[in-house]
């Protein structure tokens, strides 16, 4: 009796493993497509090939360049909790890789690395009238989200520096900036991005961004950024003073 139960269990596990290995990815997407388009209406899956274990798809978000996304199930971590996938996304002006783990109530992005070039960055910034030269590299970014908000955030962005174009009441403004670093963190449940410039072996803060769970974002621009860009700024006692503060509801 016990031996029969053991054989039945082994057979069931083998069958489930077969399903995971060979189940067409297009069938899985069909089950989640409606919910995904509600959350991300700009998401378009143009073509899906392969299986849940090893597949690929052409993905587009809004009007930006499409990505060729490939994934492979990380079998060695399959029983560590959740569904671990090794994902790459490549296309015009971008090349990204990340370890994604799906659980019933959360998503975890680990070791997000890659490079974003001006062609891609400027498509992202076009709706806001922003454009840059120079590349942005992503260095070991870690993000975890549940059904409502971020539960963890860490990592670093690096911009090689160059020209930055922005909308100006008098027309199109532009400044030239040195290489900058962006540090991602989660503090008091706020998603934070702190932009700094390396000066005399110290990280001098230029911009502080705080995104709250209620959708409000607060941006503080330090006087140091105005000096670095050779722009006039309100009088201040210190370059660490906030010269300009912005607040807006994003969602």
N, C-alpha and C positions, 0 to 999 in steps of 0.2 A: 504494500500500500504506500509506504513512504517512498519507495523507489519509483513508483508510478507518478507520485506527486512531484518528485524531483525532476523526472523526465519531462513531465508536462510543463513545469516552470521553465526548464531550459528551452523547450520548444517555443514557449510563448515569448521569451526574451529574444530568441533567434528571429522569430517572426517580426517582432517590433523593430529589431535592428535592421531587418530587410526593408521594412517600410521606410524607416528613416533614411536608409541609404539610397533607395531607388524611387521614392515618392516624387513625382514631377513637381518642380517648384511652381509651375503655373497653376496647378491645382491648389496649392497652399495659398498663393496670392489671391486666388479667386474667393477664398473664404474670408480674407481680411480686407479686400479692396474697398468695399463700401465704407468701412470704419476708417480706413487710412485716408481716404479722400475727404472725409469730414474734418479730420484733424489737420491734414495737409492738403488743402484743395489745389495747391499749385503743383503737387506731385504727379508726375506722369511716368508710368512704366511702359516703355515703347515696345520692348520685346523681352521675353524670359526664355531661357534655355537651361537644360540640365536638371539636376535633382536638388532636393533639400540639402543633401550632403555636399555636393559639388556643382555649382551652377554659375550663371552669369546673366546679366540683364542690362539693357540700355535705359538709363534713368535720366529724367530731366525735371528740374524744379524751376517753375516760372519760365523766364526767357533766357536764363543763363545757358552756357554751353552744356550739352548733355554729357553724361559720364558713362563709361563702360565699367559696370560694377561686377566684380567677381567675388564669390564667397566659397568657403570650404569649412565644413564642420570640424572643429578641433577635437578629434576623437579621444585624445588623451585626457581632456578636461570634461568629457561628456557627463561623467558621474560626480563631478565636483559641485554640482548645483547649477541649474539653468541650462540653456542651450547656447554653447559657445561657438561663435563663427569668426573666422579670420576673413576680413573684408578688405578689398582694395577698390579704389575709385580713380580712374584715369580718364583724361580727356584734354581738350585744348586748354592750356594754361593751368592745369592742376594735376596733382599726383598725390593720393592719400592712402594710408593703410591704418587699420584699427582692428582691435580685438573686441567684438561685440558679444555680450552675454545677455540673453533674454530669459527672464523669469516671469511667472504669472502676473507679478505686480510691478515690475521695474525693468529698466534697461541700463546696462553698464558698459561704458565705452572706456577701454583701457589701451594705453600705449598708442594714442592717436598721433601719427607723425605724417609729415608730408610737406609739400611746397605749393604755394599759390602764386602764380605769375600775373603781371599787370593785365593781360588779356582777360583773365577770369575775374580778377579783383574789380576791374572797371565795369564789368557787367553787373556785378553785385552793387556797386556804388552808383550806377547810372540813375536809378530812380531818385536819388538824393542829390544829384549834381556833383558827385565826388569822383575823383580820378587820381591815380597814383602811378609813379614809376617805381621800379624796384620790386623785389620778391618778398613774400612773407613765408617764413618757415614755421611749422608747428612742431613743438618739441615735447614728446611724451605727455600729452594732455590726457587727463583722467576725468570722466564725467559719469555721474549716476543720477538717474531721474526715476521718480515713481509716477503715479497717475496724476499727481498734482504739481510737483515742483522738483527742483534739484535736491538731491540728498548728499552729493559730494561734487567738488570741482577743484581741479588743480592742474598746473601746467604752465607752459610758456610759449609766447609768440615772439618772433624776431623779424623785424622789417629792415631790409638792407639800407633804407634811406633813399632820398631822392626828392623829386618834385611831387607836391601835393596840391591838387586843384580843388576848389570849393566854391559854392555859390556866394556871391557878394552883391549887396544892393546896387553897387555901381557896375556890376557885370561879373565876369569870372575872375575870382581871386586865385592867387597861387603863392606858395611858399616853398622853400627848399629846406629840408631837414636832414640831420645826420641819422645814422642807424638808431632805431628805437627798440625797446623791449616791452612786451606786454605780459604781465603776470596775472594768471587766473586763480581765483580762490572763492571759497564760500564762507562768509562770516556773518553770524547772527541771522542765518537763513537768506542773506542777500548774495546774489551772484555779483562778484567784483572783478573788474579789470583795471589794473593799475599800469599806466604807461610811463616808462622811465627812460632816461638818457644817461649813459655812462659818462661821468665827468670826474676827473681826478680820482679814478678808482672807486668812485661812489655812485650808487644809483640815485639820480636826482629825479624826483617825481614831476611829471608834466601834466598828466590827465588822470583823473579818478572817475570811474564809472560804477554806479551801484544800481543793479536791477532788482526790484523787490517782487515778491510773489504776487502782489496785487497788480502788477503790470506797470508800475511807475518806475521810470529811470531817472536818476540824478547824475549829472555830469559836472564835475568841477575842473576848470582849466586853470592851471597855475600861472603866475606871472612869468615864471621861468620859460614857458613855452613861447610867450610873446617875444621875450628877449632873444631866444634861440632862433626864432623865425624873423627877427629884425622888424617886428611890428610894434607900433605904439600900444601902450596898455595903461589902464588906470593906475594912478600913483599907489604904491604899496611900500611897506617897510621892509618886506622880505620877498625874495623870489619864490618862497614856499607859500605865499599868500594866494588865495583863490581870486583871480582877476575876473573870471566870468563863470557864472553858475547857471545851468540849464536844468529844467525839470519837465518831463512830458509823460503822458500816459500812452504806453505802447499797445496794451491789450487789456 
